[in-house]
Each structure stands twice: as C-alpha cells, then as structure tokens.
Amino acid sequence: MEKAARQDLEGKRLRGASTIDQQLVKNLFLTTSRSIVRKATEATIVPLAEAILGKQRILELYLNVVEWGPDGIYGAQAAAEYWYHEPAARINRDQGARLAAILPAPHRRRPQSMTQYSGIILGRMRQAGW
C-alpha cells in the first residue's frame, strides 16, 4: 500500500492499494471518489470494522456487495446466476476462480477469458488447503 500511495502522490497511479477490508468500508459507508480525505476516513473505520466483524464476516460481506460485472451485478449470487446461469452454491471450483479473477476489473474482464488468472487462484487455493 505504501508503494501505491507513493506512486499516487508522484502522479503515477498504476494500481489500487486497498485491502478487502478497506474496499468493504468504502462500498458500505463512503463514496467511491478518490481523495485523501476518503482514505483517511477509511483508515479510521477499518480497524473498528475488523474488531467488530472479524475477517471471515468481512470477506462474506465483501463478496456480497462488490460489483461483479456490467448491468448492476452485485454480489456472488447474482454473479453466478449472470455468468453461469446457476446459483452460487452450484458452481464448481474453476468457475469460482474465474469469477474471482474478474474482480479487479469487472467491467472489462469476463470469466471465460480468465484461464491464466484462475489457474493462479486455484493454485493458491490448493496451497491453502481448499
């Protein structure tokens, strides 16, 4: 995050630097505008959210409020139904990894073209024992 912040200050915004916790707080309580004031507010709310909710609940909430594609697709259930015409509980590991791979850019990426990234995600899932 420090490297991204430094690049941002130098006018070289190359990537985001938000954790899932920060993104959830932003999506639930703040605006999506980029400003130092929003980042500072986010930084004060995130520790409270972590203390109250815990990491597992934060991840669950994040997956259910984040945007997953065009046309107002919000939440993992809506994404599974939109992209695979199945409820989220019925998609397989590969489909889930492909959905995860679109999250950094859900308006530009499509699960069908996420073979390389989904392979990385599946490898990390195996390493974590999932």
N, C-alpha and C positions, 0 to 999 in steps of 0.2 A: 504494500500500500504506500510505503514511503517513496519508493521509486516512481510510482504512478503520480503521486502528489507532486514530486519534484518536477517531473516532465510536464505536468499540467501547469505549474507555475511558470515554467520556461516556455509555455505556449506550444508544447509538443504533445498534446493529448493523444496518446496512442491507444490507450485501453482504460477500462474501468478499474476501480480498485476497491469495490465494495464487497464485503463478505455477504453471505446469505442473510445473516442477522441484520446487517445494515440495509440490505435491499428490502427485507420484510418491513422494517421500521419505516423506511421511505414510502413503500407502497401502501402501508396501512395508515400512517399518521401525517406524512409530509407531502410535499409536491415533488414532481419529477424534474423540476428545474435544477440546473447545475449552479450552485453557489456555495461559497464558503460558509455562509450563514446556515444553509441547509445541512451541510456536512457537520458543522459544529453542533447543531441541534441533534442530528442523528447520533453523533458520538456520545451525547449525554443520555439519550434514551436507550441505546443498545444495551449497556450494562444492566439497566433495570429490567429490560425485556428478557435478557439471559437469566437473570436471577429469578424472575417470576415464572417464566415459561420452561426453561431448560432447552437444551439443544434439539432433542427429539421433537418436541412440540413446535419449535421454531421451524424446523425443516418441514414438518407436516403442514403448517400454516403457509409457509412459503410456496410449497408445491401446489397449494390450492388457491393462491391468489395471483401467482405470476402469470404473465401473458405467454401463451404457447403458440401463437400464430396469428394469421390475419383474421379480420372479421370478428374481433372481440372474443377470441378463445382464451378464457381464463380458467386455470385450474387443470390438474392432471386428468380428472374425469372427462371434462369437455375436450381435452386434447386427444385422449384415447378414442373417444367417440368420433371426433372430427377426422383424425388421421387414419384410424384403423377400423372404424365402424364397430367397435367393441367397447364394453365397459372396461375401465382401468384394471379391474381385478382379473380380466381375461387376456390381457396382452402378455406376450412372452418376454423373456429377458432381452432379446435382441431389439424388439420393438421399444421396450422401455429405455434401453441405452440410446437408441436413435432419437427418441423424444428428448432425453436429457441433453443430447448433443445439439439440439436446436436452440436451447435456452439462451445462449449468449446473443443470438440474433434471430428471434423467432419470426420476424417479418421477411427475412432474406433466406433463411435456411428451411429445408424440407427434410423430414425424416428419411425419405427414400434415398437421399444423396449423402447421408451421414455415415457411410460404411467405415471410413478411416477413423473418425472420432468415436463412433460407437464401439469399435474394436478396442480402443484405448480405455474407454469406460468399462467395458466388460472385463478387460484385464485387471483393472483396479478393483472391480467388484470381486473377482476371484481372489486377489491378494488379500482383501479384507474379509474373506470367508463367506461372501454372499453368493 
